[in-house]
Amino acid sequence: MKVEGTKELAAPRETVWKVLNDPAQMAQLMPGVEGFDVEDDRHWQAKVKIPLGLGGLRMTIDFEKVEERAPEFAQLNAKGNGVGAMLNMKTQFHLSGDGSHTSMRWEADVKLAGPVGAMGQRILQPIINQQVGNVLAALERQVAAAAGSEEAGEAPPKPDEPHEPQPDGAEEGIHPISPETYDPDPQGPTHSTEDRD
């Protein structure tokens, strides 16, 4: 499944870049983080519990930063394993802007294998939309906190604990890559495509 979108952030591009390239803060952006370990600035691991319907999927996810052009572009690969699921994800973001405003354009290609992946896109799509919305909302909070600390001349605060899920990701700038629709239809205009390779 592929999703993409944009996010407007009220902070300088350098501040947003610092947040997105801090493994500790990146790990805290993910839903249901239970722990993380940093190997170096290009490799880290997170243990998460991803909400799935009535239950949750525990996964260990290894991240690798494969490309970066500071302060405007980075690409990450992630591989995760859990009971009943294997995750492969490629994601990248582009930052633009000047002064106190930054526009972030992002893309993600998510592949799930195993029984969870067999649930089908109709079931998984609204869940993915919601979790993407949560990640972007958490990013906005952390960027705002970092920008406030920089203005006050203080060290950036520690990452917040994960927040309660938001209703959906539509208000966070998630856009369709293809015009397909699904039933039940997720709130907002979000759609995605499913690889059939």
N, C-alpha and C positions, 0 to 999 in steps of 0.2 A: 504494500500500500504506500502511496506517495501523497504527501501533504506539503503545502508551502504557504507562506503568508508574510505579512509585514507587521512590524511593531514600532510605534513611535515612542521614544523615550526622552524625558525632560532632563537630559544630562549630556555633558560633552562626550564626544566619541571616545576619547582616551579613558574616561571613567567606565563607560560601558565595556570597552575592550578589557580593562583590568578585571572586571567582574567575570566576564565570560572566559577569561584565561586563568582564573584561580580555581584549581581543582576542588578545593574545599567548598567554595561557593557554588560551583557547578553541581557538585554532588547534592547540595542542599536544595537545588532547584527541582530535583526529581521527586515524583510522588512516592510517599511511603519509605523514605530512606531510613534504614536501620543501622547503617554504619558504612564507613568508607576508608580506604587506605590509599595513600599517594606514594607511588614508586618514584616518579620524577615529574617534571612539568609537562611531560607528554604522555604519561601512562598513569592511570589510576583505576581503582576498582570500587564499585559500590554494591552494597547489599540492600535490596529494596523489596517491598511488598506492594505489588501493583494491584489496585482494586479491579476485580473482574466480576461484575454482577453481584451475586450473593456472597462470594468469597474473595480471596486474595491470592495472587500468584507471587511466591517468593522466588527471586532470581538473584544470581550473582552476575554482575555485568562488568566486563573489562572494557575500558575506554582507551583509545589511542588517538592522539592528535597527529594527523598525517600531513597536514599542510597549513601554513599560516603566512599572512602578509600583514604585519602589524601596521596600523591599527584598523584594518578594513576587512580582512577575510580570514576565515579558518575553516578547516574541514576535519570532522571527527568520524571515526569508525567505532562501533560498539558491538560486542558479542556477549550474549547472555545465556545462561543455562538455569533451568529450574525444573521442578517436577511437572512433566507434561508439556514442556515448551522449550524451544530454543529460539533465541532472538538474534537477528542480524540487522544492524541499522547503520546507515550512512547519513550524515547530516552536515550541513554547512551554513554559514551565515555571512552576510555582507553588511558592513556598516558604512553609512555616509552621513554627512551633515557637518555643521560648523557651529561655533559658539556653544550655546547651552542646549542644543537639540540634536538628537541622533535618530536616524531612521535605520531600522534593522530589517533586512530581507533574509528569510531563512527557508530552507528546504530540508525535507527528511524523507528517506526511503526506508520503510520498516518491513521486515520479513519475519513472520512467525511460523515455526514448524512444530509438529507434534499435535497432540489432541487439542490444545488451546488454539493453535492455528487453524485446525479443522472446524472451529466454531463458525467460520465464515465471516465475510466482510460486513454483512448486515448487522451482525452482533458486535463485532469488534470496532467498527467505524465510530459509533457514538462514544464508545469508551476511550478510544484514541483521541477524538476531538476534545473530550472533557479533560484528559490528562495534559494535552498540549496547552489548553487554556490555563490550567493550573500552573504549568511551568512558566508561561509567559507572565502571568500575574505575579508569581514569586520573583521573577527576574526584575520586573518593574519596581517591586518593593526594595530589593537589594540594591539596585542602581540608585534609587532615591536616597537610601541610607548612606551609600558610599559617597554620593555627591554632597550630601549634607555634611558628612564628616570632613570632606576635603575643603569645603568652604569655611568650616570652623577650625581648620588646621589640626584636626584630630586623626588618629589612626582609624581606618575603616572598622565598623563593628563586626562582631562575629556573625556568621550566617544565622538567620532565624530558623527555628524548627519548622517543618512542613506545616502548611496551613490546611484548613478544611477545603475539600474540593469545591470548585465553582460550578455553577449550573452547566455551562458548556463553554466551548472555545470560540464561539462566533464573534463575541465582542472583542476578542484579542487579535483580530486581523487575520484569521485563518481563511484561506481562499481555496477554491477547487482547482485541481489540475485538469480534470476532465468533467464534462457536464452530466455524468451519470448521477442517478439518485437511488436511494435505498429506502427500504421500508422495514422497520420504522425509520422515518426520516429524522436525522439529527437536527436539533435546533440550529438555526442559522444556515448560511450558504455553504457549509463545508462539505466537500466530497473528496474522494481520492480514487486512485486507480490501483488495481491489484496486479502485480507482476505474474505472468503465467509462464515464465521461462522454465 
